[in-house]
C-alpha cells in the first residue's frame, strides 16, 4: 500500500478491535492525516498530541469534543465543562475540583472493594463468566451513582441508557433513535434528581455542587442553575461509567493474551498499580479527543487550516515508538510510564484518581480469586462509538 491508500475512519467497525496497524502507518507516513470523507485532520504522534492538548488557543473544545458533534459555531449554554475553553473552563474546574474531591474519593476504597467482592465471589468455583457484562460494566455504575446519590435500584437502567446513548450503528456516525430515547431517559432522570436535591440536600456530589460558589473575576460569586447542574451530572455519570468499564474489559482481555504478565501480578500484587498505567497506555479506553481549529497551525510541516475538525489520537500516542521502547509490548514492570490517556492540560480527566482506584482494586480482587483464565476471542464483542473504545463482552473461562 502507498500513502495515498492510507485510510483511517473512526466509524469503521473493523478498526474498533485493532486500529494500531493503521495508526502506526499514520505516525510514520502521515502524522498530520486528512480524511476527505468526513473533512477532519488527525494528529497521531505522542509529542504532537501532547502539544495540541495544551494549545487551547488553537484547538477549541467549545465546538464539540467528538468528531460527530463538532459544529462550525460554538455550542451555546448550558454545556458541560469539558466543552469549554479557558478562562471559563478554569473557573468552573476550580469549583468542581473542590466539590468532587470533597467527596473523599480516596476514602472510597473499602466501598469499591466490597462491591468487587460481591460481584466476583459468586463465580468462584464456576466455569467462567462474562467479565464485562457481569462485572466491569456494573462496578463503575455502582461507584459513580453512589457518589451522585442515585438509588441502587436505578443503577442498571442508568448503565443501559449510558451505553445506548454513545452507541453508533455500523456505517452511521449519527446517534440512532434508540440512542436518542436513551439520552432523553437519562436527562429526565437527572432533572428528577435535581428536583429532589433542591427540596432536600443529601451527602453526595449533586448536593455539593448546588451549595458551591462559582467564583470568577469581576463578577459576584453565584450558584449553578439547574441547566448547568444537569450537564455536570451527565458528564460525570456517563464518562465515569463508560471509560472504567472499557478499561477493565481491556484488562481481562490483555492479561489473557499475556499470561506471563498476569503471573507477575499474581505473584507480586504491588505491581498492579503500575499495571493499570500500562493498560491505560497500551489500550486507552478513550483514544480520540475531538477539537476545532480556531486558527491555522503547522505540525510536521503540514498546515491544519482554521475552522476544521481535528482528532487528537491519544490511543495512537500510547503506542508511539518515538516515546516508548517496545511500544507494542505489554509490560507491567515498565518504568516511568508517561501517557496521555486521561488527556493533558486543562482538560485532564476529572475522574482520573477515581478510575485508577477502581481499576487497581478490581484487579486486586480479580487476581486473588482467579489467577488464570482464558478467552475465546471469537466470542469477544466491542462497543461501537467514535469516542470510547473497548470490549462490550469478554467471556472468560476459568
N, C-alpha and C positions, 0 to 999 in steps of 0.2 A: 504494500500500500504506500502511496505517496502522501505528502502532507495535505494535498487537495482532497484526499479521500477521508481525512480525519473528520469524524463526526461525534459530537457529544450532545445528546438530547436528554435533558433531565426527566422527560416524561416517557422515556423508552424503558419498559419494564425489564428488558433483557439486561439492562445495566444496573438495575437495583441490587441484584445479587453480587455482581462483580464489575465495578466500574474502574478498577485500578489499572488495568492494561490500557484503557483509553486515557485515563488521567496521566499515566506515565508518558504516553505519546504527546499529550498536550504540554506537559512540563518540558519535554525535550525538543519538540518540533514547533509548538505554537503556544508559548507561555501566556500570550495575550490572545486568547481564542475568540473568534467571532462566529456566532451561529446566525446565518441569514434567515432561517425559517422563523425563528422567534425573535430575531433582532436584539440579541444581547451579547455582551462580552463576558469572558470568564478569566480570572486570574487563578493559577494553579500552583505556583511555586511558593514555598514557605515564606520567604522574605517579602515577596510581593503581597501576599495575603495579609501578612503582619502589618506592612506599611499602609496598605489601603484601609485596614481596620482602624488604624489610628487617625487617618486623614478624613475627619468628618467635614472639613471644609469642601473637599472634592466629592466625597461619596456620602450621600444623604440616606437616612432611614425614613424620612418623613413621607416619601412617596410609596412606601411599602417595603416589606422585608422578605418576601418570597417572589420569585420571578413571575408567577401568575397573578400577583396582586399589585405589582408596581404600576403606577399611573404617571402620566405626564405632569399632573398637578399634585401638590402635597395633599395628603388626606386631611380632612377637617376634623375638628374635635367632636366628641371625645375620642381620643385614640390612646393606645397603650404606650407606656413609657418606652418600649422597645422600638416604637415608630416615631421617636422624637430625636432631635439633634441638640447638642449644646447650644445655648445655655439652658434652655427649658428642661432638657433631659437631666442636666446636672442637678438642678434644684429638686426635681422630683426624686431622683435617685438617692439623694442625701436623706430625704424624708423616709423613703421606703427602706433604705438600709437600717435606719433606726428602728423602724417598725418591725421589719422582718426578723432582724437578729434579736430584737427584744423578745421574740417568741422562743428564745433559748434553744436554737437548733442543736447546739452541741449537747444539750441535755436530753435529746430525743433518743439516744442510743438504746436505752433499755426498752423503750416502746417499740422501736424498729426491730430489735432482736426478738421481742415477744411475738410480734406479727410473723416474723420469719419462721419461728419455731412452730407456730400454729399452722402455717401453710405446709411446711415441709415434713413435720412429724408423721402426718397421715400417710406418707408414701414410703416410709421406712419399711423394708421387707417386701415391698411391691416389686413388680417387674419394670416399672417405669411410669413416667407421666409427662405431660407437655409442660416444659419448663416455663414457657411464656404464658400460655393460656391459664395454667393452674397456679402460677406463682408470680413471675416477674411483671405481668401486666396488672396484677391485683395489688401487689405491695405498694407501689408509689401512689396509687389512688387512695389507699387507706391512710398513708402518711400525710400527703398534701391536703386531703379532705379533712383530716383531723386538725391540721394547722388552721385551716379556714373555718373550722367549726361546723362542717357539714355532717349531718347524722349518718351513722354507719349504714343504715338501711338504704341510703341513696347512692352508695358508692359504686355499685355495679352499673346502675344507669349512667352515672357520670362518666365512667370509663368507656362504656359503649358509645355514648354520644361524642366523647372526645375523639375516639378512633374514627368514627364515621365522618366527623367534621373535616379531618385532614386527609381522608382517603380520596384518591383520584382514580377514576375508571381508565382502563387502557386506552391510550390514544387521545385522551381528553384532558387538557390542563385545567379545565373548569370544574368546580365542585358540582356533584350530582344533586338531583332533587332530594335524595336521601340524606346527603350531607347538609343541604340547606335546612331540612327538617330537624336534623340533629343539632345544628347550630341554634336554631330557634328554641329548641327544648332547653339547651344549656343556658341561653341568656334569660329565658323565662325563669329558670331555676335560680340563677344568680340574682335577678330582681327580687324574687320572693325572699331570698336570704337577706338581702339588704333591708327590705321592709321589716323583717323580723328583728334585725340588729338595731334598726332605728328605734324600735319600741323597747328593746331590752338588750343591753350590751352583755356579751359573754367573753370568756377568756380565749380569744382567738385573733387571728390576723385581721379579719374583716373589721372587728370592733376596734382594734388598734389603729387601723387606717382611718376609721371615722373620727377618732379622737386625736389625730396627729395634725400638726400645723404644717402647711406648705409655706416655706419661707423663701422669698426672693427679693433682690434689691429693689428699692424704690416702690414697693407695694406692701400693703398691710398683710400680715400673715392670715391665711384662710384655711378652711377645711375643704376637703374634696366633696364635690357634689355627687349625686347618685350615678350620673353618667361616667364620671371618672372612676368611681369605685367599681362600676360594672366592668370596665375594660381591664382594670387591675386584677380583679378576681379571675377574669377569663385568661389573662396572660399567665398568672401564677398556676392556675389549675391545669390548663391544657399543657403548657410547657413542662411542668413538673411531672405530669403523668407520662407523656409520650417518650421523652428522652431517656428517663431511667428505665422504663420498660424495655426499650431497644438496647440500651447498654447492657443490661443483664441478659437479654437474649443473645447478644453477641458473645458474652462471657460463656454461656453454655455451649455455644457452637464452637468458639475458638479454642476453648480448653479441651473439647472432644477431639479437635483436629490436632492439638498439641499436647498429647498425654504426658510427655516428659516435663513440660512446663507446669501442668496441673500437679504432677507428683511433687515438684519443688514446693508448691504452695501447701500441699497436704503435709509435707514434712516440716515446713517452716511457715506457719501462718503469719508470721511477722512480715512476710513478703507481699501479703495480699494488698496492702495499701499501695505499694508500688505497682502491683499488677493492675490495679484499677487505672492508674495513669497510663500504663502501657496499652490497656484496652482502649482508652479514650484516644490515644494517638493512632492506634492500629486500625480501629474501625469507629470513627466518630459517629455518634448517633444523630447528630445534626450537622451534616457535612457541607451544607450550602447556605450561605448568607446572602440575601439579596440587597443591593444598593442601587441608587440612582446617581448618575454622574452629573454634578452641578456645574462642572467646568471641565474643559479639555485637560487631560493628563496624558503623560507618556510613561509607559512601562516597557522595558526590554526593547526600546527603540520603536515601539508601536504606539500610535496615538489612539486613545479612547476619547471619542468626541463627547462634548457636553450633551446632556439630555438623553442618555442611553441607560438601559438596564445593565447591571453588572453583577455577576455571580462571584463571590469570594469563596473559593473551594477549600474550606478548612479540612475537609476529608482528604483531598489530594495533598495538602500541605503536610499532613501527618505521615505521608509516605515519600516525602521528597528526599532523595539521596544526597542532595546538597546540604541538608540539615542533619540527617541521621545516617549513621553507619548501619549497614544491613537493614535498610528501611522496611523491607518486606518480610523481615523475620520477627516473629512474636517472641519477646524475651522479657520474662518477668523480673530478671535481675538487671535490666538496662539501667545505666546510671544517668543522672542528670536529665531526666525526661522534661523537655520543654515543648509543650504542644499548645495549639490554639483552638482546641475542640470546644472550649467554653467561650469562644470569641476572644477579643482582646480590646483593651482600651475602655472607652466609656460604656460600651455595651457588653462588657464581660458579664457572664451569666450570673444573675442574681441568686440563683439556687445552686451554685456550684458546690458550696460546702455541704448542703443537704444531699445532693446527688452523690457526692463522694462517700458520705456517711452511709447512705442506703446501700450503695454498691459494695462497700467494704464489709458491712455486717451481713448482707445477703450472701456473699461468697464465703465468709467465715462459717456461717451456719450451714450452707450447702455442702461444703467440703468436709465438715465434721460428720455428716450423715452419709454422704455419697462421694467417696474418694475416687471412684471411677464410674464412667458412663460412656455409652456410645450413642451416635446419632446416625440414623439412616437419612442422608441428605436429600434423598428423593422425596421425603415427607416434609422437609422444611419449607415454610411459606414466608414471604416477605410482605411488609407493608408497602403500599404504593402511594407515595406522596412525593412532592418535589422539594421537601424541606427536611423531613425526618427519614432516616434510612435504618433498616434493621429487620430482624425476624418477627413475624406475627405468630409463628408457631415453630417450636423446636421440640418434637417428641424425643425424650431421652430414654434409653434402655439401660436398666441397672443390673 
